[in-house]
Amino acid sequence: MAQLEHIEAIEKRLWSAADTLRANSNYASNEYFMPVMGLVFLRHAYSRYLGVKDAIEAGLPTRGGKTRPLTKEDFSQKSAIFLQPKAQFDTLVALPDSADRAKAIIDAMESIEADYENLRGVLPKSEYQELDNAVLGQLLRTLNPEELKRVSGDVFGRIYEYFLTQFADQKAHDGGEFFTPVSLVSLIANVIEPTCGTVLDPACGSGGMFVQSARVVERRHENPTEKLTFYGLEKNATTIRLAKMNLAVHGLEGDIQKSITYYEDPHELLRKADFVMANPPFNVDEIDADKVKSDPRLPFGLPGVNKKGKVSNGNYVWISYFYSYLNEQGRAGFVMSSQASSAGRDEAKVRQKLVETGDVDVMVAIRSNFFYTRTVPCELWFLNRAKPEAHRDKVLMIDARNIYRKVTRKIFDFSPEQEQNLLATVWLYRGETGRYLDLVAGYCQRMLAEGAACFTMKDDDGEEVEPLPDFIGALDTLRSAVEPFIKTLDVGAIHESPLQELDEAIPLFKADVEAFRQSVTEQQSAWGEQKTTNGELKKAVDRLAALAETSRDLVKQTDLLYKLAYRLIETCENECAARDSDAWAGRDITRARKAADEARALAVEQLKQVRYFWKQARWLTERFPEAELRDVEGLVKLVDRSEIEANDWSLTPGRYVGVAPEEEDENFDFEEALRDIHVELEDLNAEAVQLAATIKKNFEELGV
């Protein structure tokens, strides 16, 4: 887990480097798109290859003193791709500048396609001939940083998804619609939980639904290639290539057909799929009504036809198709335009018939700005053909529009904990109380673990660091560096006020840190006897509130101490002519100040984690105090069919759950507000830099 903690920073750095190369070339983002994704694919394939190679070699049979060579089958059993030497990333990175890198990369791709029939004609090849040899060399080196050679886990799978995300944001391909945000796909997969059977995505884009389904199985410590069979439909040939590459980098395979789903059903999965997942295009008005009116995938009839003979709005064609693909035990989860849940006229009639089946299970409202290519809000629909009888006439309505975090000024998503909290609501609806209690207990344990990590943890390089002790040590070093000069000053000089404040604050801080350490240790020790019944866990959350507040107080003290030390330095330099004194070790002080600031940032970030995980536990226990589903104003309500009928068969969650009460000022999260401001400022600065570069380039082209 520690290895993945800063993966976001690595992703951003890799993308920034790759995008800078594009910006400094003559390539548009859509020309740069496939070559870059192909190299990310190669790098990830190599990462998976290395990850299993040693274990495979250790188990190879030996005959006559000779070990059997590695084969493709050895790697397939480990969900990895066998790579010939010429296809291994280190080989490509090591090529001299005199080498034809494009040819070497094409040879690498062809060798993989020769071994894997499902990838033939899929991997980018000719595209590399258009890229400059030096640019290719820089790209190869960019995607092969030292820090990524030391990590394990699905790091490059995440980087592949991140690059897809960024290219979607640039609308580099198909208007960006090929990519569904990971947090939405993950929520869908974890609600319907495809643990075994057939998974169909009739609008599969770059294959994200399949990847997240596989992760559900992996978390059960099972092999997704043995448990799941993936079928996909996609109209765009380039997107199909992306999807097959995406599956391959995650060690998966799928039958993805080029097809216009409105009119074709090449897999013939009517009433046969165990799971259907999709993010179809919204509000399409070009479907030929004559072609689909007799389609068996429309069990509820056409949702309205306009004067041009087209289906007025394709949303309910998609919804009907998703429903009709399910077998009698099947479950579906899909993204849909927020217009669909309350649409009137013929669409309302189709919706009524769907609700009357009793198979509409859960509706989740999502706020705007979750997509990269459109800002509109949406809803997640969940169907379940095997709903328990007690829920046949009910639909769980969840309004998640107030649950989000800002990624950039324009893009929002769910944090992992926000997703888990929404899932916990569904678990309670399904009577899975144990999972809810495990989550609350897990948050408490994570809080204590983060508290312990304030005193010892491992950094990205696997080196042991001690955030709070290291900050205290850095502060002492800084104070000692200033001391020789302080001794040269007269009593009563202007420096004495900031010096006194600092010297009084340091021992108080040390005492508070030691008290915090003891409290964490005591609480961790007590947890060994912790009972995980709801009542006892609620008491634990209340008991840990003091520790959470202490961590927040220490954050403030940490920042204050650094400010006091910085103020002392500024006073010495600006008011006491420190730079003119031989006793002022300027370089040492500057170095010590930077070290103290870095130690402060690490300590503050670690301290914030303590309160953060406590807040997640409290969020759940406040809303569901009896560990049972209940109506929560502005969040969730279990709605009877009679109430849905009284509301024009609307499936819009906000129509039922009400409005969340205003939070009191004492609950205002200053840190979160500050983070949002920082995200917005960072995004504006990046846009300003990009705009300035574009203006400069335009002037240069004009010869100005």
C-alpha positions in Angstrom: 0.0 0.0 0.0 2.8 2.4 0.9 4.2 2.0 -2.6 1.0 3.3 -4.2 0.5 6.2 -1.8 2.2 8.7 -4.1 1.2 7.1 -7.5 -0.9 10.2 -8.3 2.2 12.4 -8.2 4.1 9.9 -10.4 1.1 9.8 -12.9 1.0 13.5 -13.2 4.8 13.8 -13.7 4.8 11.1 -16.4 1.9 12.8 -18.2 3.4 16.2 -17.9 6.7 14.9 -19.4 4.9 13.1 -22.3 2.5 16.1 -22.9 5.5 18.5 -23.0 7.0 16.5 -25.8 3.8 16.7 -27.7 3.5 20.5 -27.1 7.1 20.9 -28.4 6.4 18.9 -31.6 4.1 19.4 -34.5 1.7 16.6 -33.4 -1.9 17.2 -32.4 -3.0 15.3 -29.3 -5.1 12.9 -31.5 -1.9 12.0 -33.5 0.1 11.5 -30.4 -2.6 9.5 -28.7 -2.1 5.9 -30.0 1.7 5.9 -30.1 1.8 7.0 -26.4 -0.8 4.5 -25.3 1.1 1.8 -27.2 4.3 2.6 -25.3 2.4 2.7 -21.9 1.0 -0.7 -22.9 4.5 -2.0 -23.7 5.9 -0.7 -20.4 3.1 -2.2 -18.4 3.4 -5.5 -20.2 7.1 -5.5 -19.2 6.3 -4.7 -15.6 3.9 -7.6 -15.4 6.5 -9.8 -17.2 9.2 -9.0 -14.6 6.8 -9.4 -11.8 6.1 -13.1 -12.4 9.3 -14.2 -14.3 11.4 -15.2 -11.3 8.5 -17.3 -9.8 7.9 -19.0 -13.1 11.6 -19.8 -13.6 11.8 -21.2 -10.1 9.1 -23.7 -10.9 10.3 -24.8 -14.4 11.0 -28.5 -14.8 14.6 -29.7 -15.4 15.6 -32.6 -17.6 19.2 -33.8 -18.0 20.5 -30.8 -16.2 18.7 -28.4 -18.6 15.8 -26.2 -17.6 12.8 -26.0 -20.0 12.6 -22.6 -21.7 10.0 -20.0 -20.8 6.8 -20.2 -22.9 3.8 -18.1 -23.5 1.6 -20.5 -21.5 3.7 -20.0 -18.4 2.9 -16.3 -18.4 -0.8 -16.7 -19.4 -1.3 -18.7 -16.2 0.0 -15.7 -14.3 -2.2 -13.1 -16.1 0.9 -11.7 -17.8 2.2 -11.4 -21.4 5.3 -13.3 -22.6 7.8 -10.9 -24.1 10.6 -11.8 -26.4 13.9 -10.0 -25.7 13.3 -7.4 -28.5 9.9 -6.6 -27.0 11.2 -5.9 -23.5 11.2 -2.3 -22.5 14.7 -2.1 -21.3 15.9 -3.3 -24.7 14.1 -0.4 -26.4 15.3 2.2 -23.8 18.9 1.1 -24.3 18.9 1.6 -28.1 21.5 4.1 -29.2 20.5 7.3 -30.9 21.8 5.9 -34.2 19.2 3.1 -34.1 15.8 3.3 -35.9 13.6 3.4 -32.8 10.4 3.3 -34.8 11.4 0.1 -36.5 12.5 -1.5 -33.2 9.1 -0.6 -31.6 7.2 -2.0 -34.5 9.2 -5.2 -34.3 8.4 -5.4 -30.6 4.7 -5.0 -31.3 4.7 -7.5 -34.1 6.4 -10.1 -31.9 3.7 -9.7 -29.3 0.9 -10.0 -31.9 2.6 -13.1 -33.3 2.3 -14.8 -29.9 -1.2 -13.5 -29.0 -3.9 -13.9 -31.6 -6.4 -11.7 -29.7 -4.0 -8.7 -30.1 -3.3 -9.2 -33.9 -3.9 -6.0 -35.7 -4.6 -4.2 -32.4 -1.3 -2.7 -31.3 -0.1 0.6 -32.8 2.7 0.1 -35.3 2.8 2.4 -38.4 2.0 5.4 -36.1 5.6 5.3 -34.8 7.0 6.1 -38.3 5.5 9.5 -38.0 7.4 10.4 -34.8 10.9 11.8 -34.6 13.6 9.4 -33.5 14.7 11.8 -30.7 11.1 12.2 -29.5 10.7 8.5 -29.4 13.8 8.1 -27.3 12.7 10.7 -24.9 9.3 9.1 -24.6 10.8 5.7 -23.9 13.0 7.2 -21.1 10.1 9.2 -19.7 8.0 6.0 -19.3 10.9 4.2 -17.6 11.7 6.2 -14.4 13.8 4.6 -11.7 11.2 4.9 -9.0 8.7 2.7 -11.0 11.3 -0.1 -11.2 11.0 -0.7 -7.5 7.2 -0.8 -7.1 4.9 -3.7 -7.2 1.2 -4.1 -7.8 -0.9 -2.8 -10.7 0.9 0.5 -10.9 1.1 0.7 -14.7 -2.5 -0.5 -15.0 -3.3 2.7 -13.1 -1.0 4.7 -15.2 -2.6 3.3 -18.4 -6.0 4.4 -17.0 -4.6 7.8 -16.0 -3.3 8.4 -19.6 -6.7 7.4 -21.0 -8.2 10.0 -18.6 -5.9 12.8 -19.7 -6.4 12.0 -23.4 -10.2 12.0 -22.8 -9.9 15.4 -21.2 -8.1 16.6 -24.3 -10.8 15.0 -26.5 -8.0 13.4 -28.3 -10.2 10.6 -29.7 -13.9 10.2 -30.4 -14.7 13.4 -28.5 -13.4 11.8 -25.3 -16.5 9.6 -25.0 -14.4 6.4 -25.1 -13.6 6.8 -21.4 -15.9 6.6 -18.3 -14.4 8.0 -15.1 -12.9 5.3 -13.0 -14.8 6.3 -9.8 -18.1 5.8 -11.5 -17.1 2.5 -13.1 -15.7 1.3 -9.8 -19.0 2.1 -8.0 -21.1 0.3 -10.6 -18.8 -2.8 -10.4 -18.9 -2.9 -6.6 -22.7 -2.5 -6.4 -23.5 -5.3 -8.8 -20.4 -7.4 -7.8 -19.7 -9.6 -10.8 -18.0 -12.5 -9.1 -18.5 -15.1 -11.8 -20.2 -15.5 -15.1 -20.8 -13.5 -18.3 -20.2 -9.7 -18.3 -21.6 -7.7 -21.2 -20.9 -4.1 -22.0 -22.9 -3.1 -25.1 -21.1 0.3 -25.3 -17.7 -0.8 -24.0 -15.5 2.2 -25.0 -11.9 1.5 -23.7 -13.0 -1.4 -21.6 -13.0 0.1 -18.1 -16.1 -1.8 -17.0 -14.2 -5.1 -17.6 -11.1 -4.0 -15.7 -13.1 -2.9 -12.6 -15.1 -6.2 -12.7 -11.8 -8.1 -12.7 -10.8 -6.1 -9.6 -13.9 -7.2 -7.8 -12.9 -10.8 -8.3 -9.2 -10.2 -7.5 -10.2 -8.7 -4.1 -11.8 -12.1 -3.4 -8.3 -13.7 -4.1 -9.7 -15.4 -7.2 -8.5 -15.4 -10.8 -10.8 -13.2 -13.0 -9.8 -15.0 -16.2 -11.2 -18.2 -14.7 -14.3 -16.6 -13.2 -15.5 -14.0 -15.8 -16.1 -14.0 -19.5 -16.2 -10.6 -21.1 -18.2 -9.6 -24.1 -18.2 -6.1 -25.6 -19.8 -4.1 -28.4 -18.2 -0.9 -29.8 -18.7 1.0 -33.0 -15.3 2.7 -33.3 -12.4 0.6 -34.5 -9.7 2.7 -32.7 -11.6 2.4 -29.4 -11.8 -1.4 -29.8 -8.0 -1.4 -30.1 -7.8 0.7 -26.9 -10.1 -1.7 -25.1 -8.2 -4.8 -26.1 -4.9 -3.2 -25.1 -6.5 -2.2 -21.8 -7.7 -5.7 -21.2 -4.2 -7.1 -22.1 -2.3 -4.8 -19.8 -4.4 -6.1 -16.9 -3.9 -9.7 -18.0 -7.4 -10.1 -19.3 -9.1 -11.1 -22.6 -12.5 -10.4 -24.1 -14.6 -10.9 -27.2 -15.1 -7.3 -28.4 -17.0 -6.9 -31.6 -17.3 -3.9 -33.9 -21.0 -3.3 -34.0 -23.7 -0.6 -33.9 -25.6 -1.9 -30.8 -28.9 -0.3 -31.8 -29.3 -2.7 -34.8 -27.0 -5.6 -34.1 -26.5 -8.3 -31.5 -23.6 -10.4 -32.7 -23.0 -12.2 -29.3 -26.7 -13.3 -29.2 -26.9 -12.8 -25.4 -30.6 -12.0 -25.1 -31.6 -13.1 -21.6 -28.3 -14.9 -21.1 -26.0 -12.3 -19.4 -25.2 -12.6 -15.7 -24.1 -8.9 -15.6 -24.5 -5.9 -17.9 -22.5 -2.8 -17.4 -22.4 0.3 -19.6 -22.0 4.0 -20.1 -24.0 4.5 -23.4 -24.2 7.8 -25.4 -26.9 10.0 -23.9 -30.0 11.4 -25.6 -29.4 10.0 -29.1 -32.1 11.0 -31.6 -30.9 9.2 -34.8 -32.1 5.6 -34.2 -34.2 4.3 -37.1 -37.5 3.3 -35.5 -38.5 0.9 -38.3 -35.2 -1.0 -37.8 -35.7 -1.5 -34.1 -39.5 -1.7 -33.6 -39.6 -5.5 -33.7 -36.3 -6.0 -31.9 -36.8 -8.6 -29.1 -34.5 -6.5 -26.9 -37.4 -3.9 -26.6 -39.8 -5.8 -24.2 -41.5 -2.6 -23.2 -42.0 -1.2 -26.7 -40.6 1.9 -28.4 -40.2 5.0 -26.3 -41.6 7.4 -28.8 -41.0 8.2 -32.5 -40.7 11.6 -34.1 -41.9 12.9 -37.5 -38.6 11.8 -39.2 -39.3 8.2 -38.2 -36.5 8.3 -35.6 -36.8 7.2 -32.0 -37.3 10.6 -30.2 -34.7 9.8 -27.5 -32.5 6.7 -27.4 -32.1 6.5 -23.6 -34.9 4.0 -23.1 -33.7 1.9 -26.1 -30.5 1.5 -24.2 -32.2 0.8 -20.9 -34.5 -1.7 -22.5 -31.6 -3.5 -24.1 -29.7 -3.7 -20.9 -32.7 -5.2 -19.1 -33.4 -7.7 -21.9 -29.8 -9.1 -21.9 -30.1 -10.2 -18.2 -30.9 -13.8 -17.3 -33.3 -14.5 -14.5 -30.6 -14.0 -11.9 -28.9 -11.1 -13.8 -27.8 -7.7 -12.5 -27.1 -4.5 -14.4 -25.5 -1.2 -13.6 -25.2 1.6 -16.0 -24.7 5.4 -16.4 -27.6 7.3 -17.8 -28.6 10.9 -18.5 -30.3 12.5 -15.5 -33.1 13.5 -17.9 -34.2 9.8 -18.3 -35.3 9.2 -14.7 -38.1 11.7 -15.0 -38.8 11.9 -18.7 -42.4 12.2 -19.7 -44.8 10.9 -22.4 -43.8 7.6 -24.1 -40.6 7.4 -22.1 -42.6 7.5 -18.9 -44.7 4.6 -20.1 -41.6 2.5 -20.7 -40.3 3.5 -17.3 -43.6 2.5 -15.6 -43.4 -0.9 -17.2 -39.8 -1.3 -16.0 -40.7 -0.3 -12.4 -43.7 -2.7 -12.4 -41.3 -5.6 -13.1 -39.9 -5.0 -9.6 -36.4 -5.3 -11.0 -35.3 -1.7 -10.5 -33.0 -2.0 -7.5 -31.0 1.2 -6.8 -30.8 4.7 -8.2 -27.8 7.0 -7.5 -27.8 10.7 -8.4 -24.3 12.0 -9.4 -23.6 15.7 -9.6 -22.1 17.5 -12.6 -18.4 17.6 -13.5 -17.7 13.9 -13.1 -17.1 13.5 -16.8 -14.2 14.8 -18.8 -16.2 15.8 -21.9 -19.4 17.0 -20.5 -20.5 18.8 -17.3 -24.0 17.5 -17.0 -25.1 15.5 -14.0 -26.1 11.9 -14.4 -27.6 8.9 -12.6 -26.4 5.4 -12.0 -29.2 2.8 -12.5 -29.0 -0.7 -11.0 -31.3 -3.5 -12.0 -31.6 -6.9 -10.3 -33.7 -9.7 -11.8 -33.3 -11.7 -8.5 -34.3 -9.0 -6.0 -35.5 -10.5 -2.7 -39.3 -10.5 -2.3 -39.1 -8.0 0.5 -37.7 -5.4 -1.9 -39.7 -6.2 -5.0 -42.0 -3.2 -4.6 -39.2 -0.9 -3.4 -36.3 1.1 -4.9 -33.4 2.4 -3.0 -32.9 6.1 -3.8 -29.4 7.6 -3.1 -28.7 11.3 -3.7 -24.9 11.5 -3.9 -24.7 14.9 -5.4 -23.2 16.4 -2.2 -20.6 13.6 -2.1 -17.5 14.4 -4.2 -13.9 15.6 -4.1 -12.3 18.1 -6.5 -9.6 16.7 -8.8 -9.2 19.9 -10.8 -11.3 23.0 -11.0 -13.4 21.2 -13.7 -13.3 17.6 -12.7 -14.7 15.9 -9.6 -14.6 12.2 -8.5 -15.2 10.1 -5.4 -12.4 9.4 -3.0 -12.0 5.7 -2.2 -13.6 6.3 1.2 -16.6 8.2 -0.3 -17.2 5.2 -2.6 -17.0 2.8 0.3 -19.5 4.9 2.3 -22.0 4.8 -0.6 -21.4 1.1 -0.9 -22.0 0.7 2.9 -25.5 2.3 2.4 -26.2 -0.4 -0.2 -24.9 -3.1 2.1 -27.3 -2.1 4.8 -30.2 -2.1 2.3 -29.2 -5.7 1.4 -29.0 -6.7 5.1 -25.2 -7.1 4.9 -24.6 -5.6 8.3 -21.3 -7.4 8.8 -19.7 -5.6 5.9 -20.9 -2.2 7.3 -19.4 -3.0 10.7 -16.2 -4.2 9.2 -15.9 -0.9 7.3 -16.5 1.2 10.5 -14.0 -1.0 12.4 -11.5 -0.7 9.5 -11.7 3.1 9.6 -11.0 3.1 13.3 -8.0 0.8 12.8 -6.7 2.8 9.9 -7.0 5.9 12.0 -4.8 4.3 14.7 -2.3 3.0 12.1 -2.0 6.5 10.7 -1.5 7.8 14.2 1.4 5.4 14.7 2.8 6.3 11.3 3.2 9.9 12.6 6.2 8.4 14.6 7.5 5.8 12.1 6.7 4.9 8.5 8.4 4.1 5.2 8.7 6.6 2.4 8.5 6.0 -1.3 12.0 4.5 -1.4 11.3 2.1 1.5 13.4 4.1 3.9 12.1 4.6 7.4 11.1 8.1 8.4 9.6 9.5 11.6 7.4 12.5 10.6 6.8 14.1 14.0 10.2 13.3 15.6 11.9 14.3 12.3 10.1 17.7 12.3 11.2 18.3 16.0 14.7 17.3 15.0 14.7 19.6 12.0 13.3 22.4 14.1 16.1 21.9 16.8 18.7 21.9 14.0 17.3 25.2 12.7 17.2 26.7 16.1 20.8 25.6 16.8 22.0 27.1 13.4 20.6 30.5 14.5 22.0 30.3 18.0 25.6 31.6 17.3 24.2 34.8 15.9 21.6 35.2 18.6 24.5 35.3 21.2 26.0 38.3 19.5 22.8 40.4 20.0 22.1 42.7 22.9 19.5 42.0 25.5 16.2 43.7 24.6 16.9 43.7 20.9 14.0 43.3 18.5 14.7 39.6 18.0 13.7 38.7 21.5 9.9 38.6 21.0 9.9 36.0 18.2 12.7 34.1 19.9 10.8 33.9 23.2 7.6 32.8 21.4 9.6 30.0 19.6 11.5 28.8 22.7 8.2 28.7 24.7 6.3 26.9 22.0 8.9 24.1 21.3 8.8 22.4 24.7 5.0 22.6 24.8 4.8 21.0 21.4 7.2 18.2 22.4 5.1 17.5 25.4 1.9 17.4 23.3 3.6 15.1 20.7 4.6 12.7 23.5 1.1 12.7 24.9 -0.2 12.0 21.5 2.2 9.1 21.1 1.1 7.6 24.4 -2.6 8.0 23.5 -2.1 6.3 20.1 -0.2 3.4 21.8 -2.9 3.0 24.5 -5.7 3.0 22.0 -3.9 0.5 19.7 -3.4 -1.7 22.7 -7.0 -1.4 23.8 -8.2 -2.3 20.3 -7.0 -5.8 20.8 -10.0 -6.2 23.1 -12.4 -4.2 20.9 -15.8 -5.9 20.3 -17.2 -5.2 16.8 -20.9 -5.1 17.6 -22.5 -1.9 16.5 -22.9 -0.5 20.0 -19.3 -1.1 20.9 -18.0 0.3 17.6 -20.1 3.5 18.2 -18.5 3.8 21.6 -15.1 3.4 20.0 -15.8 6.1 17.5 -16.8 8.4 20.3 -13.8 7.4 22.3 -11.4 8.2 19.4 -12.9 11.7 18.9 -10.4 13.2 21.4 -7.5 11.6 19.5 -8.8 13.0 16.2 -9.1 16.5 17.7 -5.6 16.2 19.1 -4.2 15.4 15.6 -5.9 18.5 14.3 -4.5 20.6 17.1 -1.0 19.2 16.3 -1.4 20.2 12.7 -2.0 23.8 13.8 0.9 23.7 16.2 3.2 22.3 13.6 2.4 25.0 11.1 2.7 27.7 13.9 6.1 26.5 15.0 7.5 26.6 11.5 6.1 30.1 11.1 7.6 31.3 14.4 11.0 29.9 13.3 10.7 31.6 9.9 9.7 34.9 11.5 12.8 34.7 13.8 15.0 34.2 10.7 13.3 37.1 8.9 13.7 39.4 11.9 17.4 38.6 12.2 18.0 39.2 8.5 15.8 42.3 8.1 16.0 44.0 11.5 19.3 42.8 13.0 21.7 42.9 9.9 22.4 39.2 10.3 23.8 38.9 6.8 26.6 41.2 7.7 27.7 39.1 10.7 30.3 36.3 10.5 28.2 34.5 13.1 25.3 34.2 10.6 25.7 30.9 8.7 23.4 31.8 5.9 23.8 28.7 3.8 23.4 26.3 6.7 20.4 28.3 8.0 18.7 28.2 4.5 19.3 24.5 4.2 18.0 23.9 7.7 14.9 26.0 7.0 14.1 24.1 3.9 14.6 20.8 5.7 12.3 22.0 8.5 9.7 23.0 5.9 9.8 19.6 4.2 9.6 17.8 7.6 6.7 20.1 8.5 4.8 19.2 5.3 5.2 15.5 5.8 4.2 15.7 9.5 1.1 17.8 8.7 0.0 15.4 5.9 0.4 12.4 8.1 -1.4 14.0 11.0 -4.3 14.9 8.7 -4.8 11.3 7.9 -5.6 10.5 11.5 -8.6 12.8 11.7 -9.6 12.0 8.1 -10.2 8.3 8.8 -12.0 9.0 12.1 -14.4 11.3 10.2 -15.2 8.5 7.8 -16.2 6.3 10.7 -18.3 9.1 12.3 -20.0 9.8 8.9 -21.4 6.3 8.9 -22.3 6.0 12.6 -24.1 9.4 12.6 -26.2 8.4 9.6 -26.9 4.8 10.5 -26.7 4.7 14.4 -28.4 1.3 14.6 -26.3 -0.3 11.8 -29.6 -0.5 9.9 -30.8 1.3 6.7 -32.9 4.3 7.5 -34.0 7.4 5.7 -31.4 10.1 5.9 -32.6 13.5 4.7 -30.7 14.6 1.6 -28.9 11.2 1.2 -31.1 8.1 1.1 -34.6 6.7 1.2 -36.2 3.3 0.5 -39.2 4.2 -1.6 -42.4 2.2 -2.1 -43.8 1.6 -5.6 -46.9 3.5 -4.6 -44.9 6.6 -3.9 -43.1 6.2 -7.2 -46.5 6.0 -9.0 -47.7 9.1 -7.2 -44.6 10.9 -8.6 -45.3 10.1 -12.3 -43.1 7.0 -12.0 -40.1 9.2 -11.5 -36.8 7.5 -10.5 -35.0 10.7 -9.7 -33.5 10.3 -6.2 -33.6 14.0 -5.3 -37.4 13.9 -5.7 -37.7 11.5 -2.7 -34.7 12.0 -0.3 -35.3 15.7 0.4 -32.6 18.3 1.0 -29.7 17.7 3.3 -29.8 20.1 6.3 -27.3 22.9 6.3 -24.2 22.1 8.3 -23.5 24.3 11.3 -20.4 26.5 11.2 -18.6 24.3 13.8 -18.6 21.5 11.3 -17.1 23.6 8.5 -14.0 21.8 7.2 -11.5 24.5 6.8 -8.8 22.1 5.6 -11.1 20.7 2.8 -12.1 24.2 1.7 -8.4 25.2 1.6 -7.6 22.1 -0.5 -10.4 23.0 -3.0 -8.9 26.5 -3.3 -5.5 25.1 -3.8 -6.8 22.7 -6.5 -8.5 25.6 -8.3 -5.5 27.8 -8.1 -3.2 25.0 -9.4 -5.5 24.4 -12.3 -5.7 28.1 -13.1 -2.0 28.5 -13.0 -1.6 25.5 -15.4 -4.1 27.0 -17.8 -2.3 30.3 -17.6 1.1 28.6 -18.5 -0.6 26.7 -21.4 -2.3 29.8 -22.7 1.0 31.8 -22.6 2.8 29.0 -24.5 0.1 29.0 -27.1 0.2 32.8 -27.5 4.0 32.7 -27.8 3.8 29.9 -30.5 1.2 31.9 -32.4 3.3 35.0 -32.4 6.3 33.0 -33.6 4.3 31.5 -36.5 3.2 35.0 -37.4 6.9 36.1 -37.4 6.3 38.7 -34.7 
